[in-house]
């Protein structure tokens, strides 16, 4: 059975991340609302099929310009809710 997570982002151009995870916390589907369309499609393509814990470890702490967070960092924070 899949789990669906909706995460409201903070401090980024994207507004929300929708994530579908398998029972073993593999990312089955992911979608960002708002933000830089091409970059976020690329992130989604790269993380699909990977374990949430692996993606979290790769992306946490990434910043965007002078901001203290980024869309990848927000994804890591969302995944912290499940792993």
N, CA, C and O of each residue as an XYZ file, in Angstrom:
332
protein
N       0.845     -1.177      0.000
C       0.000      0.000      0.000
C       0.891      1.242      0.000
O       1.858      1.311      0.758
N       0.577      2.199     -0.828
C       1.355      3.428     -0.953
C       0.943      4.440      0.098
O      -0.184      4.427      0.592
N       1.893      5.329      0.433
C       1.633      6.446      1.341
C       1.718      7.729      0.528
O       2.583      7.866     -0.338
N       0.831      8.655      0.803
C       0.826      9.937      0.113
C       1.140     11.030      1.122
O       0.499     11.121      2.169
N       2.120     11.853      0.806
C       2.547     12.945      1.676
C       2.407     14.251      0.919
O       2.930     14.387     -0.187
N       1.708     15.209      1.501
C       1.634     16.562      0.961
C       2.376     17.458      1.926
O       2.050     17.509      3.111
N       3.377     18.168      1.420
C       4.225     19.006      2.266
C       4.159     20.439      1.776
O       4.445     20.717      0.612
N       3.782     21.351      2.664
C       3.737     22.774      2.346
C       5.141     23.343      2.538
O       5.657     23.362      3.656
N       5.752     23.800      1.465
C       7.118     24.313      1.540
C       7.143     25.696      2.181
O       6.134     26.401      2.218
N       8.315     26.068      2.682
C       8.498     27.375      3.294
C       9.806     27.968      2.792
O      10.838     27.296      2.794
N       9.764     29.225      2.363
C      10.970     29.933      1.964
C      11.461     29.635      0.561
O      12.605     29.947      0.229
N      10.610     29.034     -0.273
C      10.991     28.723     -1.653
C       9.911     29.183     -2.620
O       8.804     29.535     -2.213
N      10.246     29.176     -3.899
C       9.271     29.539     -4.927
C       8.188     28.470     -5.071
O       7.040     28.789     -5.381
N       8.545     27.209     -4.849
C       7.522     26.161     -4.894
C       6.639     26.293     -3.657
O       7.084     26.763     -2.610
N       5.387     25.873     -3.792
C       4.428     26.020     -2.700
C       4.156     24.703     -1.978
O       3.870     24.692     -0.781
N       4.247     23.602     -2.706
C       3.879     22.306     -2.130
C       4.608     21.196     -2.863
O       4.917     21.312     -4.049
N       4.881     20.111     -2.135
C       5.451     18.914     -2.726
C       4.495     17.771     -2.429
O       4.126     17.550     -1.276
N       4.093     17.046     -3.461
C       3.260     15.853     -3.317
C       4.140     14.639     -3.592
O       4.756     14.537     -4.653
N       4.194     13.721     -2.630
C       5.076     12.561     -2.729
C       4.264     11.295     -2.490
O       3.460     11.230     -1.560
N       4.479     10.293     -3.332
C       3.896      8.974     -3.120
C       5.044      8.010     -2.839
O       5.982      7.887     -3.627
N       4.949      7.329     -1.694
C       5.985      6.396     -1.259
C       5.424      4.985     -1.178
O       4.269      4.788     -0.800
N       6.241      4.010     -1.530
C       5.853      2.615     -1.367
C       5.982      2.233      0.106
O       6.437      3.038      0.918
N       5.586      1.019      0.451
C       5.674      0.546      1.829
C       7.097      0.577      2.372
O       7.301      0.767      3.571
N       8.090      0.391      1.491
C       9.486      0.402      1.943
C      10.135      1.786      1.773
O      11.359      1.909      1.746
N       9.290      2.826      1.657
C       9.730      4.228      1.543
C      10.546      4.529      0.293
O      11.434      5.382      0.315
N      10.245      3.832     -0.789
C      10.797      4.177     -2.093
C       9.874      5.219     -2.727
O       8.652      5.080     -2.678
N      10.453      6.250     -3.315
C       9.650      7.302     -3.946
C       9.080      6.762     -5.255
O       9.818      6.466     -6.195
N       7.760      6.641     -5.298
C       7.073      6.152     -6.496
C       6.689      7.284     -7.432
O       6.764      7.144     -8.652
N       6.276      8.409     -6.854
C       5.881      9.564     -7.658
C       6.122     10.814     -6.829
O       6.034     10.786     -5.601
N       6.427     11.908     -7.508
C       6.686     13.165     -6.819
C       6.344     14.312     -7.756
O       6.570     14.239     -8.964
N       5.795     15.372     -7.176
C       5.404     16.536     -7.968
C       5.528     17.787     -7.114
O       5.096     17.800     -5.961
N       6.107     18.823     -7.665
C       6.204     20.128     -7.011
C       5.162     21.048     -7.613
O       4.907     20.994     -8.816
N       4.554     21.899     -6.785
C       3.669     22.967     -7.266
C       4.444     24.270     -7.199
O       4.987     24.622     -6.152
N       4.498     24.988     -8.315
C       5.236     26.237     -8.379
C       6.720     25.969     -8.526
O       7.140     24.822     -8.678
N       7.501     27.012     -8.480
C       8.948     26.864     -8.581
C       9.438     26.828    -10.021
O       8.677     27.068    -10.958
N      10.714     26.525    -10.179
C      11.367     26.481    -11.488
C      11.061     25.158    -12.179
O      11.654     24.131    -11.850
N      10.160     25.182    -13.111
C       9.604     23.989    -13.732
C      10.651     22.986    -14.204
O      10.586     21.816    -13.827
N      11.594     23.404    -15.000
C      12.585     22.477    -15.552
C      13.470     21.865    -14.480
O      13.713     20.658    -14.486
N      13.955     22.694    -13.557
C      14.808     22.178    -12.487
C      14.071     21.178    -11.619
O      14.629     20.146    -11.245
N      12.820     21.476    -11.296
C      12.066     20.584    -10.424
C      11.675     19.296    -11.135
O      11.622     18.239    -10.505
N      11.402     19.363    -12.433
C      11.165     18.129    -13.192
C      12.418     17.263    -13.171
O      12.329     16.040    -13.069
N      13.585     17.894    -13.267
C      14.844     17.160    -13.213
C      15.042     16.492    -11.865
O      15.422     15.322    -11.805
N      14.789     17.218    -10.782
C      14.900     16.632     -9.447
C      13.958     15.443     -9.321
O      14.353     14.390     -8.820
N      12.727     15.601     -9.766
C      11.745     14.519     -9.679
C      12.224     13.283    -10.437
O      12.109     12.166     -9.934
N      12.752     13.475    -11.625
C      13.238     12.345    -12.420
C      14.404     11.637    -11.724
O      14.524     10.414    -11.798
N      15.253     12.399    -11.057
C      16.420     11.817    -10.396
C      16.076     11.067     -9.112
O      16.770     10.114     -8.758
N      15.022     11.476     -8.409
C      14.718     10.842     -7.124
C      13.708      9.702     -7.222
O      13.628      8.885     -6.305
N      12.941      9.624     -8.299
C      11.985      8.523     -8.451
C      12.720      7.195     -8.428
O      13.740      7.019     -9.095
N      12.186      6.265     -7.652
C      12.780      4.937     -7.557
C      13.849      4.820     -6.479
O      14.372      3.730     -6.246
N      14.181      5.921     -5.820
C      15.194      5.897     -4.756
C      14.508      5.857     -3.387
O      13.358      6.270     -3.237
N      15.232      5.359     -2.415
C      14.744      5.326     -1.037
C      14.697      6.747     -0.480
O      15.580      7.559     -0.756
N      13.675      7.035      0.294
C      13.507      8.356      0.885
C      14.727      8.738      1.721
O      15.161      9.888      1.674
N      15.285      7.806      2.479
C      16.437      8.109      3.335
C      17.662      8.501      2.512
O      18.434      9.366      2.925
N      17.844      7.873      1.353
C      18.962      8.207      0.470
C      18.806      9.612     -0.094
O      19.763     10.386     -0.114
N      17.606      9.940     -0.549
C      17.328     11.260     -1.119
C      17.485     12.326     -0.045
O      18.072     13.378     -0.297
N      16.971     12.065      1.139
C      17.087     13.013      2.246
C      18.551     13.320      2.527
O      18.919     14.485      2.672
N      19.377     12.310      2.606
C      20.800     12.494      2.902
C      21.507     13.292      1.808
O      22.405     14.081      2.102
N      21.114     13.094      0.557
C      21.751     13.806     -0.555
C      21.372     15.280     -0.610
O      22.195     16.114     -0.987
N      20.146     15.611     -0.242
C      19.617     16.951     -0.518
C      19.545     17.885      0.673
O      19.429     19.096      0.484
N      19.607     17.372      1.893
C      19.425     18.258      3.045
C      20.560     19.270      3.148
O      21.732     18.946      2.957
N      20.175     20.497      3.453
C      21.145     21.562      3.641
C      21.493     22.358      2.400
O      22.247     23.327      2.488
N      20.963     21.975      1.242
C      21.228     22.737      0.017
C      20.491     24.069      0.102
O      19.316     24.114      0.467
N      21.184     25.150     -0.235
C      20.571     26.477     -0.202
C      20.380     27.003     -1.626
O      20.935     26.462     -2.583
N      19.590     28.056     -1.743
C      19.325     28.695     -3.031
C      19.643     30.170     -2.888
O      18.929     30.903     -2.203
N      20.718     30.610     -3.537
C      21.118     32.016     -3.425
C      21.374     32.375     -1.978
O      22.110     31.679     -1.278
N      20.768     33.461     -1.530
C      20.967     33.904     -0.147
C      19.951     33.291      0.819
O      19.987     33.566      2.018
N      19.047     32.460      0.296
C      18.048     31.816      1.154
C      18.698     30.716      1.988
O      19.708     30.138      1.586
N      18.122     30.434      3.135
C      18.656     29.387      4.008
C      18.138     28.001      3.642
O      18.471     27.021      4.307
N      17.330     27.911      2.597
C      16.761     26.639      2.150
C      16.664     26.654      0.625
O      17.074     27.619     -0.021
N      16.126     25.591      0.064
C      15.932     25.459     -1.388
C      14.847     24.421     -1.607
O      14.396     23.786     -0.653
N      14.428     24.242     -2.835
C      13.447     23.197     -3.128
C      14.005     21.804     -2.788
O      13.282     20.998     -2.202
N      15.269     21.491     -3.136
C      15.807     20.196     -2.721
C      15.847     20.040     -1.197
O      15.534     18.967     -0.682
N      16.227     21.093     -0.474
C      16.248     21.036      0.987
C      14.840     20.842      1.538
O      14.649     20.101      2.502
N      13.857     21.499      0.936
C      12.475     21.324      1.378
C      12.006     19.884      1.146
O      11.249     19.341      1.951
N      12.446     19.274      0.065
C      12.140     17.868     -0.174
C      12.744     17.011      0.922
O      12.084     16.107      1.435
N      13.990     17.281      1.290
C      14.636     16.535      2.379
C      13.843     16.701      3.678
O      13.658     15.736      4.420
N      13.379     17.911      3.951
C      12.594     18.146      5.164
C      11.279     17.392      5.120
O      10.832     16.857      6.134
N      10.656     17.348      3.947
C       9.398     16.588      3.804
C       9.656     15.114      4.088
O       8.874     14.463      4.782
N      10.741     14.595      3.555
C      11.048     13.172      3.737
C      11.422     12.851      5.175
O      11.333     11.697      5.594
N      11.844     13.867      5.942
C      12.127     13.668      7.367
C      10.895     13.232      8.125
O      11.002     12.632      9.195
N       9.725     13.527      7.585
C       8.484     13.126      8.239
C       8.229     11.624      8.134
O       7.418     11.077      8.882
N       8.919     10.957      7.207
C       8.700      9.516      7.032
C       9.934      8.673      7.318
O       9.831      7.453      7.445
N      11.100      9.304      7.420
C      12.307      8.521      7.702
C      13.282      9.291      8.572
O      14.350      8.778      8.904
